[in-house]
Amino acid sequence: MSTADWLALGVPLTAMLAMAALLAWMASVVRQARPVARSMRRSLRRTRSLPLWLRVLLPWSVPLVRVAGPRMPLAARQGVQWMLRRAGLDEDLLPQQFVVVAAMLPAGAAALLAIAGLRGALLVLVVLLVAALPWLWLRDAGRQRSDEIVRDLPLYVDMLTLALEAGGALSVALRVATERSPDSVLRRAFQRVQGDLRAGRTRAEALRALGDRLDVPSVTPLIAALIQADASGGSLAAVLRAQSEQRLNERFSRAEKLAMEAPVKMLAPLVLCIFPCTFLVLGFPILIRFLASS
């Protein structure tokens, strides 16, 4: 065979071998990337409940978390953990992660403002304001979650009471309450209690864990009464009926308190915004006539 014949056979064969090697390399890359992709999907599902600014800054905070996390004091870690648990974010976010992200915001703001040419006391004031924003947001998130729990608690206690009075066990009552209610903090908490019971935890342990996760003053006496009734062999339905009436009374009292506070809260906007405009509208024609006559 001539050289041209060898070239005619060798070039397609070499191209085929190169394509096969490329496909094998791509397959190995895909196999190695699958665990990373699964980890990223789990991370996205876990952080889906977080706000956008936290989801954006969390990947950039990983190196700083590795450095600053072990050096974070235990008391500070426990305090931030309590705030995250009160806001319902303790399963999605570690204390050191939130602290690092909260520190990245004022540092980034200071760098941007310094590049923009801002100096002096105004720069310090803006940086302090940006540094306080994450903590104010976390406090407000905890308050909103507590208000939602207090608002929905009588409904869930009533459903549990009806299911128990109909002859069902606590696990059945929890399933009925979670199946027939919209998605909320209490529904997810009761689903967690069901999971704890199925995992083999005792009723008292599951209820104590529920009280620790919710960490709301209205839930504490309910959990204590249920644990005491379970330990003494009393009727859970009777305890829940009494707790339901007490929670409804507390809800009405809270509504009356908020209604009485409304006029006091409206006083500042009236004095600062509405009254000056009213006096201006009333006094402007009088001032015009006075100036015209003089």
The 8 nearest C-alpha neighbors of each residue, nearest first, counted from 0:
[[1, 4, 2, 5, 3, 6, 8, 7],
 [0, 2, 4, 3, 5, 6, 7, 8],
 [1, 3, 5, 4, 6, 0, 7, 8],
 [2, 4, 6, 1, 5, 7, 0, 8],
 [5, 3, 7, 1, 6, 2, 0, 8],
 [6, 4, 2, 8, 7, 3, 9, 1],
 [5, 7, 9, 3, 8, 4, 10, 2],
 [8, 6, 4, 5, 9, 10, 3, 11],
 [9, 7, 5, 6, 10, 11, 4, 12],
 [8, 10, 6, 12, 11, 7, 5, 13],
 [9, 11, 13, 12, 8, 6, 7, 14],
 [12, 10, 14, 13, 9, 15, 8, 7],
 [11, 13, 9, 15, 14, 10, 16, 8],
 [14, 12, 16, 10, 15, 11, 9, 17],
 [13, 15, 11, 17, 12, 16, 18, 10],
 [14, 16, 18, 12, 13, 17, 11, 19],
 [17, 15, 19, 13, 18, 14, 20, 12],
 [18, 16, 14, 20, 15, 19, 13, 21],
 [17, 19, 21, 15, 16, 20, 14, 22],
 [20, 18, 16, 22, 21, 17, 23, 15],
 [21, 19, 23, 17, 18, 22, 24, 16],
 [22, 20, 18, 24, 19, 23, 17, 25],
 [21, 23, 25, 19, 24, 20, 26, 18],
 [24, 22, 20, 26, 21, 25, 19, 27],
 [25, 23, 21, 27, 26, 22, 20, 28],
 [26, 24, 28, 22, 27, 23, 21, 29],
 [27, 25, 23, 29, 28, 24, 22, 30],
 [26, 28, 30, 24, 29, 25, 31, 23],
 [29, 27, 25, 31, 26, 30, 32, 24],
 [30, 28, 32, 26, 31, 27, 33, 25],
 [31, 29, 27, 33, 28, 32, 26, 34],
 [30, 32, 28, 29, 33, 27, 34, 35],
 [31, 33, 29, 35, 30, 34, 28, 36],
 [32, 34, 36, 35, 30, 31, 37, 29],
 [35, 33, 37, 36, 32, 38, 31, 30],
 [34, 36, 38, 32, 33, 37, 39, 31],
 [37, 35, 39, 33, 38, 34, 32, 40],
 [36, 38, 40, 34, 39, 35, 33, 41],
 [37, 39, 35, 41, 36, 40, 42, 34],
 [38, 40, 42, 36, 37, 41, 43, 35],
 [41, 39, 37, 43, 42, 38, 36, 44],
 [42, 40, 38, 44, 39, 43, 45, 37],
 [41, 43, 39, 45, 40, 44, 38, 46],
 [44, 42, 40, 46, 45, 41, 47, 39],
 [45, 43, 41, 47, 42, 46, 40, 48],
 [44, 46, 42, 43, 47, 91, 41, 48],
 [47, 45, 43, 49, 48, 44, 91, 42],
 [46, 48, 44, 49, 45, 43, 50, 54],
 [47, 49, 46, 50, 45, 91, 44, 88],
 [48, 50, 46, 47, 53, 54, 51, 91],
 [51, 49, 53, 52, 54, 48, 47, 46],
 [50, 52, 54, 53, 55, 49, 56, 47],
 [51, 53, 55, 54, 50, 56, 49, 57],
 [52, 54, 56, 55, 51, 50, 57, 49],
 [55, 53, 51, 57, 52, 56, 50, 49],
 [56, 54, 52, 53, 57, 51, 58, 59],
 [55, 57, 53, 59, 54, 58, 52, 60],
 [56, 58, 60, 59, 54, 55, 53, 61],
 [59, 57, 60, 56, 61, 55, 54, 62],
 [60, 58, 56, 57, 61, 62, 55, 63],
 [59, 61, 57, 63, 58, 62, 64, 56],
 [60, 62, 64, 63, 59, 58, 65, 57],
 [63, 61, 65, 64, 60, 66, 59, 67],
 [62, 64, 66, 60, 65, 61, 67, 99],
 [65, 63, 68, 61, 67, 66, 62, 96],
 [66, 64, 62, 63, 68, 67, 61, 69],
 [65, 67, 63, 64, 68, 62, 69, 70],
 [68, 66, 64, 70, 69, 63, 65, 71],
 [67, 69, 64, 95, 71, 70, 65, 66],
 [70, 68, 71, 67, 66, 65, 72, 64],
 [71, 69, 67, 68, 72, 66, 73, 65],
 [70, 72, 68, 69, 67, 73, 76, 75],
 [73, 71, 75, 74, 76, 70, 69, 77],
 [72, 74, 76, 75, 77, 71, 78, 70],
 [75, 73, 77, 76, 72, 78, 71, 79],
 [74, 76, 78, 72, 77, 73, 79, 71],
 [77, 75, 73, 79, 74, 78, 94, 80],
 [78, 76, 80, 74, 75, 79, 73, 81],
 [79, 77, 75, 81, 80, 76, 74, 82],
 [78, 80, 82, 76, 81, 94, 77, 83],
 [81, 79, 77, 83, 78, 82, 94, 76],
 [80, 82, 84, 78, 79, 83, 85, 77],
 [83, 81, 79, 85, 80, 84, 86, 78],
 [82, 84, 89, 88, 86, 80, 85, 81],
 [83, 85, 89, 87, 81, 86, 82, 88],
 [86, 84, 141, 82, 83, 87, 81, 214],
 [141, 85, 87, 83, 140, 84, 88, 144],
 [88, 86, 84, 85, 89, 83, 141, 144],
 [89, 87, 83, 91, 90, 86, 84, 92],
 [88, 90, 84, 83, 92, 91, 87, 80],
 [89, 91, 88, 92, 87, 93, 84, 45],
 [92, 90, 88, 89, 45, 46, 93, 49],
 [91, 93, 89, 88, 90, 96, 94, 97],
 [92, 94, 96, 95, 97, 89, 91, 80],
 [95, 93, 97, 96, 79, 80, 76, 98],
 [94, 96, 98, 68, 97, 93, 99, 64],
 [97, 95, 93, 99, 94, 98, 64, 100],
 [96, 98, 100, 94, 99, 95, 101, 93],
 [99, 97, 101, 95, 96, 100, 102, 94],
 [98, 100, 102, 96, 101, 97, 95, 103],
 [101, 99, 103, 97, 102, 98, 96, 60],
 [100, 102, 98, 99, 103, 104, 133, 97],
 [103, 101, 99, 100, 104, 105, 98, 106],
 [102, 104, 100, 106, 101, 105, 107, 99],
 [103, 105, 107, 106, 102, 101, 108, 100],
 [106, 104, 108, 130, 126, 129, 107, 103],
 [107, 105, 103, 109, 108, 104, 110, 102],
 [106, 108, 110, 104, 105, 109, 103, 111],
 [107, 109, 105, 111, 106, 110, 112, 104],
 [110, 108, 106, 112, 107, 111, 105, 113],
 [111, 109, 113, 107, 108, 112, 114, 106],
 [112, 110, 114, 108, 113, 109, 115, 107],
 [111, 113, 115, 109, 114, 117, 110, 108],
 [114, 112, 116, 110, 115, 117, 111, 109],
 [113, 115, 111, 116, 112, 110, 117, 109],
 [116, 114, 112, 113, 117, 111, 110, 118],
 [117, 115, 113, 114, 112, 118, 111, 122],
 [116, 118, 113, 112, 115, 122, 119, 121],
 [119, 117, 122, 116, 121, 113, 120, 112],
 [118, 120, 121, 122, 123, 117, 124, 113],
 [119, 121, 123, 122, 124, 118, 125, 117],
 [122, 120, 124, 123, 119, 125, 118, 117],
 [121, 123, 125, 118, 120, 124, 119, 117],
 [124, 122, 120, 126, 121, 125, 127, 119],
 [123, 125, 121, 127, 122, 126, 120, 128],
 [124, 126, 128, 122, 127, 123, 121, 129],
 [127, 125, 129, 123, 105, 128, 124, 109],
 [128, 126, 130, 124, 125, 129, 123, 131],
 [127, 129, 125, 131, 126, 130, 124, 132],
 [128, 130, 126, 132, 105, 131, 127, 125],
 [131, 129, 127, 105, 128, 132, 126, 104],
 [132, 130, 128, 129, 134, 133, 135, 127],
 [131, 133, 135, 129, 134, 130, 136, 128],
 [134, 132, 136, 135, 131, 101, 137, 130],
 [133, 135, 137, 136, 132, 131, 138, 101],
 [136, 134, 132, 138, 137, 133, 139, 131],
 [135, 137, 133, 139, 134, 138, 140, 132],
 [138, 136, 134, 140, 135, 139, 133, 141],
 [139, 137, 135, 141, 140, 136, 134, 142],
 [138, 140, 142, 136, 141, 137, 143, 135],
 [141, 139, 137, 143, 86, 138, 142, 136],
 [142, 86, 140, 85, 144, 138, 139, 143],
 [143, 141, 139, 145, 144, 140, 146, 138],
 [144, 142, 146, 140, 145, 141, 139, 147],
 [143, 145, 147, 141, 142, 146, 86, 140],
 [146, 144, 142, 148, 147, 143, 141, 149],
 [147, 145, 143, 149, 148, 144, 150, 142],
 [146, 148, 150, 144, 145, 149, 151, 143],
 [149, 147, 145, 151, 150, 146, 152, 144],
 [148, 150, 146, 152, 147, 151, 145, 217],
 [149, 151, 147, 148, 152, 146, 153, 250],
 [152, 150, 148, 154, 149, 153, 147, 155],
 [151, 153, 155, 149, 154, 148, 150, 156],
 [154, 152, 156, 155, 243, 246, 151, 247],
 [155, 153, 157, 152, 156, 151, 158, 243],
 [154, 156, 158, 152, 157, 153, 159, 176],
 [155, 157, 153, 159, 158, 154, 243, 160],
 [158, 156, 160, 154, 155, 159, 153, 161],
 [159, 157, 155, 161, 160, 156, 176, 162],
 [158, 160, 156, 172, 162, 157, 161, 163],
 [159, 161, 157, 163, 236, 158, 162, 239],
 [162, 160, 164, 158, 163, 159, 165, 157],
 [161, 163, 172, 165, 159, 160, 164, 167],
 [162, 164, 167, 160, 166, 165, 236, 161],
 [165, 163, 161, 166, 162, 236, 160, 167],
 [166, 164, 162, 163, 167, 161, 160, 168],
 [167, 165, 163, 164, 168, 162, 161, 172],
 [168, 166, 163, 171, 162, 165, 172, 169],
 [167, 169, 171, 170, 172, 163, 166, 162],
 [168, 170, 172, 171, 173, 167, 163, 159],
 [169, 171, 173, 172, 168, 174, 193, 196],
 [172, 170, 174, 168, 169, 173, 167, 175],
 [173, 171, 169, 162, 175, 159, 174, 170],
 [172, 174, 176, 170, 171, 175, 169, 177],
 [173, 175, 171, 177, 172, 176, 178, 170],
 [174, 176, 172, 178, 173, 177, 179, 171],
 [177, 175, 173, 174, 179, 178, 158, 172],
 [176, 178, 174, 186, 180, 175, 179, 173],
 [179, 177, 175, 176, 180, 174, 181, 173],
 [180, 178, 176, 177, 175, 181, 174, 158],
 [179, 181, 177, 178, 176, 182, 186, 183],
 [182, 180, 183, 179, 186, 177, 178, 176],
 [181, 183, 186, 180, 184, 187, 185, 177],
 [184, 182, 186, 185, 181, 187, 147, 180],
 [183, 185, 187, 186, 188, 148, 182, 144],
 [186, 184, 188, 187, 183, 189, 148, 151],
 [185, 187, 189, 183, 188, 177, 184, 182],
 [186, 188, 190, 184, 185, 189, 191, 183],
 [187, 189, 185, 191, 186, 190, 184, 192],
 [190, 188, 192, 186, 191, 187, 185, 193],
 [189, 191, 187, 193, 192, 188, 186, 194],
 [190, 192, 194, 188, 189, 193, 195, 187],
 [193, 191, 189, 195, 190, 194, 205, 196],
 [194, 192, 190, 196, 191, 195, 197, 189],
 [193, 195, 191, 197, 192, 196, 198, 190],
 [194, 196, 192, 198, 193, 197, 200, 205],
 [197, 195, 193, 200, 198, 199, 194, 192],
 [196, 198, 194, 199, 195, 193, 200, 192],
 [197, 199, 195, 196, 200, 194, 193, 201],
 [200, 198, 196, 197, 201, 195, 194, 202],
 [201, 199, 196, 195, 198, 204, 205, 202],
 [200, 202, 204, 203, 205, 199, 196, 195],
 [201, 203, 205, 204, 206, 200, 196, 226],
 [202, 204, 206, 201, 226, 205, 207, 229],
 [203, 205, 207, 201, 206, 202, 208, 200],
 [206, 204, 208, 202, 203, 207, 192, 195],
 [207, 205, 209, 203, 208, 204, 202, 222],
 [208, 206, 210, 204, 209, 205, 203, 211],
 [207, 209, 211, 205, 206, 210, 212, 204],
 [210, 208, 206, 212, 207, 211, 213, 205],
 [211, 209, 207, 213, 208, 212, 214, 219],
 [210, 212, 208, 214, 209, 213, 207, 215],
 [213, 211, 209, 210, 214, 208, 84, 85],
 [212, 214, 210, 215, 211, 209, 85, 218],
 [215, 213, 211, 212, 210, 85, 216, 218],
 [214, 216, 218, 217, 213, 145, 219, 210],
 [217, 215, 219, 218, 214, 220, 213, 145],
 [218, 216, 215, 219, 220, 149, 221, 246],
 [217, 219, 221, 216, 215, 220, 222, 210],
 [218, 220, 222, 216, 221, 217, 210, 223],
 [221, 219, 223, 222, 218, 224, 217, 216],
 [222, 220, 224, 218, 219, 223, 225, 242],
 [221, 223, 225, 219, 220, 224, 226, 206],
 [222, 224, 220, 226, 221, 225, 227, 219],
 [225, 223, 227, 221, 222, 226, 220, 228],
 [226, 224, 228, 222, 227, 223, 229, 221],
 [225, 227, 229, 223, 203, 224, 228, 230],
 [226, 228, 230, 224, 229, 225, 231, 223],
 [229, 227, 233, 225, 231, 230, 226, 232],
 [228, 230, 226, 232, 227, 231, 225, 233],
 [231, 229, 227, 228, 232, 226, 233, 203],
 [232, 230, 228, 233, 229, 227, 226, 234],
 [233, 231, 229, 230, 228, 234, 227, 235],
 [234, 232, 228, 231, 229, 235, 230, 227],
 [233, 235, 236, 237, 228, 238, 232, 229],
 [234, 236, 238, 237, 239, 228, 233, 225],
 [235, 237, 239, 160, 234, 163, 238, 164],
 [238, 236, 240, 239, 235, 234, 241, 160],
 [239, 237, 235, 241, 236, 240, 242, 234],
 [238, 240, 242, 236, 241, 237, 160, 243],
 [241, 239, 237, 243, 242, 238, 236, 160],
 [240, 242, 238, 244, 243, 239, 245, 237],
 [241, 243, 239, 245, 240, 244, 246, 238],
 [244, 242, 240, 246, 245, 241, 153, 156],
 [243, 245, 247, 241, 242, 246, 248, 240],
 [244, 246, 242, 248, 243, 247, 249, 241],
 [247, 245, 249, 243, 248, 244, 153, 242],
 [248, 246, 250, 244, 249, 245, 153, 243],
 [249, 247, 245, 251, 250, 246, 252, 244],
 [250, 248, 246, 252, 247, 251, 253, 245],
 [249, 251, 247, 253, 248, 252, 246, 254],
 [252, 250, 254, 248, 253, 249, 255, 247],
 [253, 251, 249, 255, 254, 250, 248, 256],
 [252, 254, 256, 250, 251, 255, 249, 257],
 [253, 255, 251, 257, 256, 252, 258, 250],
 [256, 254, 258, 252, 253, 257, 259, 251],
 [255, 257, 253, 259, 258, 254, 252, 260],
 [256, 258, 260, 254, 259, 255, 253, 261],
 [259, 257, 255, 261, 256, 260, 254, 262],
 [258, 260, 256, 257, 261, 255, 262, 263],
 [259, 261, 257, 263, 258, 262, 256, 264],
 [260, 262, 264, 258, 263, 259, 265, 257],
 [263, 261, 265, 264, 260, 266, 259, 258],
 [262, 264, 266, 260, 265, 261, 259, 267],
 [265, 263, 261, 262, 266, 260, 267, 268],
 [266, 264, 262, 263, 268, 267, 261, 269],
 [265, 267, 269, 263, 264, 268, 270, 262],
 [266, 268, 270, 269, 265, 271, 264, 263],
 [269, 267, 271, 272, 270, 265, 266, 273],
 [270, 268, 273, 266, 267, 272, 271, 274],
 [269, 271, 267, 274, 268, 272, 266, 273],
 [270, 272, 268, 269, 267, 273, 274, 275],
 [273, 271, 268, 269, 270, 274, 275, 276],
 [272, 274, 269, 276, 275, 277, 270, 271],
 [273, 275, 277, 270, 276, 269, 272, 278],
 [276, 274, 278, 277, 273, 272, 279, 271],
 [275, 277, 279, 273, 274, 278, 280, 272],
 [278, 276, 274, 280, 279, 275, 281, 273],
 [277, 279, 281, 275, 280, 276, 282, 274],
 [278, 280, 276, 282, 277, 281, 283, 275],
 [281, 279, 277, 278, 283, 282, 276, 284],
 [282, 280, 278, 279, 283, 277, 284, 285],
 [281, 283, 279, 285, 280, 284, 278, 286],
 [282, 284, 286, 285, 280, 279, 281, 287],
 [285, 283, 287, 286, 282, 288, 281, 280],
 [284, 286, 282, 288, 283, 287, 289, 281],
 [285, 287, 289, 283, 284, 288, 282, 290],
 [288, 286, 284, 290, 289, 285, 291, 283],
 [289, 287, 291, 285, 290, 286, 292, 284],
 [290, 288, 286, 292, 287, 291, 285, 293],
 [289, 291, 287, 293, 288, 292, 286, 285],
 [292, 290, 288, 289, 293, 287, 286, 285],
 [293, 291, 289, 290, 288, 287, 286, 285],
 [292, 290, 291, 289, 288, 287, 286, 285]]
